[in-house]
Every structure is written in structure tokens, then in C-alpha cells.
């Protein structure tokens, strides 16, 4: 690769670097907000690249002024139209992704995609195995166990100890770190059923 070609086409190189930064952010970040930002960086890189390919130095925007109708006097309007359409679509997709992210955060109280996936798998395993702790008229013991479990967890958190609940470790800061998928905890109070 010739350095002079890279220097003369530095705009395209910047667009490619931006695309790689956005893609790596989208691929490697577990945080949903960072993934959305990475996708927007990728979009911006594509728009920059299209705008650069459509621009021809010394030519004007394709608006007929002073009766000049020669095609060689204007730049190609297709890339500009694609960029404008892409920006509109990108804003719509970003708004949809942000609204879905807000819904996920309200349900799972985290933006970490790995933790959300583990919680979903755990919920599916609980439903599949029938081992859920939802209080119901048919299962009054689940409500009592859940209340006892909550009291014990609160006491341990106040003392600054980590507490393991339903496969997740709750640190003193209140952050939940998913460690396992299964429900391998004992009932509240330490008694066996």
C-alpha cells in the first residue's frame, strides 16, 4: 500500500476508521446504550463515505442556476439523496432502539446485555421446571419464603456482605452480577423442604 495514496484519500480512510470503531463498539460492548452509539457511528461513517464519493471538486450542487444545464457542471445527486434517506431511517431506528432499551431497563434494571440474557434464561428455566417463586393463592408458602429471603438479603447488604440469590450475586452496592443460570439457592431461613 502506497502512503501517498492513503494521504491523498484521507477522507475515505477516516470513514473506514469510523466504521471500524462503530462496529467494534457494537460487537464488543455489553452495554445496550454503547451498542446504539456504535451503530450510529457506523451509520455516520457510511454517510461520510457516500458523500465523499458523490462530491467532485470544482462542481456545484445539482440545482440549475443561471441556465447552466451541462451535466459536467454539477455533482452526482444520487449519493446525496441516499445520505438524506439514510439519515431519516437512522434516526427512526435509533428512536426505536432507545425505546426498546428503556423497556428492557424498566423490566431488568440493567443495560448489560449479558445480564439480561442470563435473567431471561433463568426465567425460562424456572417456567420450564415449574420452580417459580411467584406468590399465588395455590402457593402461599412462596410468598412467605420470598418475604423471608428479602429480609435476609437486606440484612446482609446492610452489613456489607455479598448475598447470593437465584444465581445472582448481589454486592453491597446493590449491583447484581449473574453467575449462574439455575436456581440453586436454599429456601429462606436455611431450612430444607
C-alpha positions in Angstrom: 0.0 0.0 0.0 1.4 3.3 -1.0 1.4 6.1 1.7 0.8 8.8 -0.9 -2.5 7.1 -1.9 -3.5 7.0 1.7 -2.7 10.6 2.3 -4.5 11.8 -0.9 -7.6 9.8 0.1 -7.5 10.5 3.9 -11.3 11.3 3.9 -12.1 7.7 2.9 -9.6 6.4 5.4 -11.3 8.4 8.2 -14.7 7.0 7.1 -13.3 3.4 7.3 -11.7 4.1 10.7 -15.0 5.4 12.0 -16.8 2.4 10.6 -14.4 0.0 12.4 -14.7 2.0 15.7 -18.5 1.8 15.4 -18.5 -1.9 14.5 -16.1 -2.8 17.3 -18.3 -0.8 19.8 -21.4 -2.6 18.5 -19.7 -6.0 18.7 -17.7 -5.9 21.9 -19.7 -3.6 24.3 -22.2 -5.4 26.6 -24.0 -2.1 27.4 -27.0 -1.5 25.2 -26.6 2.3 25.1 -23.0 1.8 23.9 -24.2 -0.6 21.2 -26.7 2.0 19.9 -23.9 4.6 19.9 -21.7 2.2 17.9 -24.4 1.7 15.4 -24.8 5.4 15.0 -21.1 5.8 14.5 -21.2 3.2 11.7 -24.1 5.0 10.1 -22.2 8.2 10.2 -19.2 6.6 8.6 -21.3 5.2 5.7 -22.9 8.6 5.1 -19.4 10.3 5.1 -18.2 7.7 2.6 -21.2 8.2 0.3 -20.9 12.0 0.5 -17.2 11.8 -0.4 -17.9 9.5 -3.3 -20.6 11.8 -4.7 -18.5 15.0 -4.4 -16.5 16.2 -7.3 -14.2 19.1 -6.7 -15.0 22.2 -8.7 -18.6 21.3 -9.3 -21.7 22.7 -7.8 -24.8 21.1 -6.1 -27.3 19.8 -8.7 -29.5 22.9 -8.7 -29.9 24.6 -12.1 -28.8 28.2 -11.7 -28.2 30.8 -14.5 -29.5 28.4 -17.1 -26.4 26.0 -16.9 -27.8 22.6 -17.8 -24.5 20.8 -18.6 -24.1 17.7 -16.5 -20.4 18.3 -16.0 -21.1 21.4 -14.0 -22.8 19.5 -11.2 -22.0 16.8 -8.7 -23.8 13.4 -8.7 -27.1 13.9 -6.8 -27.7 10.2 -6.1 -25.2 9.8 -3.1 -26.7 13.0 -1.6 -30.2 11.6 -1.8 -29.1 8.3 -0.3 -27.4 10.1 2.6 -30.5 12.1 3.3 -32.7 9.0 3.2 -30.3 7.1 5.3 -30.2 9.8 8.0 -34.0 9.7 8.2 -34.0 5.9 8.5 -31.2 6.0 11.0 -33.0 8.5 13.3 -36.1 6.3 13.2 -34.1 3.1 14.0 -32.3 4.9 16.8 -35.5 6.1 18.3 -37.0 2.6 18.2 -33.8 1.0 19.7 -33.8 3.6 22.5 -37.4 3.0 23.3 -36.8 -0.8 23.5 -33.8 -0.2 25.6 -35.9 1.8 28.1 -38.4 -1.0 28.2 -35.6 -3.6 28.9 -34.2 -1.4 31.6 -37.5 -1.0 33.3 -38.0 -4.7 33.4 -34.5 -6.0 34.2 -32.9 -2.9 35.9 -29.7 -3.2 33.9 -28.4 -2.2 30.4 -25.9 -5.1 30.3 -27.0 -7.4 27.6 -25.2 -10.4 29.1 -27.1 -10.0 32.4 -30.4 -9.5 30.6 -29.8 -12.7 28.7 -29.0 -14.7 31.8 -32.1 -13.4 33.5 -34.2 -14.4 30.6 -32.7 -17.8 30.5 -33.3 -18.2 34.3 -36.9 -17.2 33.8 -37.3 -19.7 31.0 -35.7 -22.4 33.2 -38.0 -21.6 36.1 -41.1 -21.7 33.9 -39.9 -24.9 32.2 -39.1 -26.7 35.5 -42.1 -25.2 37.3 -39.9 -23.8 40.1 -41.1 -20.2 40.3 -41.4 -18.1 43.5 -44.4 -16.1 42.4 -46.9 -15.8 45.2 -50.3 -17.2 44.3 -53.4 -18.5 46.1 -52.2 -22.0 45.3 -48.7 -21.4 46.7 -48.9 -19.3 49.9 -45.6 -20.6 51.1 -43.8 -18.9 48.2 -44.9 -15.5 49.4 -43.6 -16.3 53.0 -40.3 -17.6 51.6 -39.9 -14.6 49.4 -40.5 -12.2 52.3 -38.0 -14.1 54.5 -35.5 -14.2 51.7 -35.9 -10.4 51.1 -35.3 -9.7 54.8 -32.2 -11.9 55.0 -30.8 -10.3 51.8 -31.4 -6.8 53.1 -29.7 -7.6 56.4 -26.7 -9.0 54.6 -26.5 -6.0 52.3 -26.6 -3.6 55.3 -23.7 -5.5 56.9 -21.8 -5.1 53.6 -21.7 -8.8 52.7 -22.4 -10.2 49.3 -25.6 -12.2 49.1 -26.4 -14.9 46.5 -30.0 -15.0 45.3 -31.4 -17.1 42.4 -28.0 -17.5 40.7 -27.0 -13.8 41.0 -24.6 -12.2 43.5 -25.8 -9.0 45.0 -22.9 -6.8 46.1 -23.2 -4.2 48.9 -23.5 -1.5 46.2 -26.8 -3.2 45.1 -25.4 -4.3 41.7 -26.4 -7.8 40.6 -23.8 -10.0 38.9 -25.2 -13.0 37.1 -23.1 -16.1 38.0 -25.4 -19.0 37.1 -28.5 -19.8 35.2 -30.0 -22.3 37.6 -31.9 -21.8 40.8 -29.6 -23.5 43.2 -30.3 -21.5 46.4 -31.8 -22.9 49.5 -35.1 -21.7 50.9 -35.0 -18.6 53.1 -34.1 -19.3 56.7 -31.8 -22.2 55.7 -34.4 -24.9 56.3 -34.8 -27.8 53.9 -38.1 -28.6 52.4 
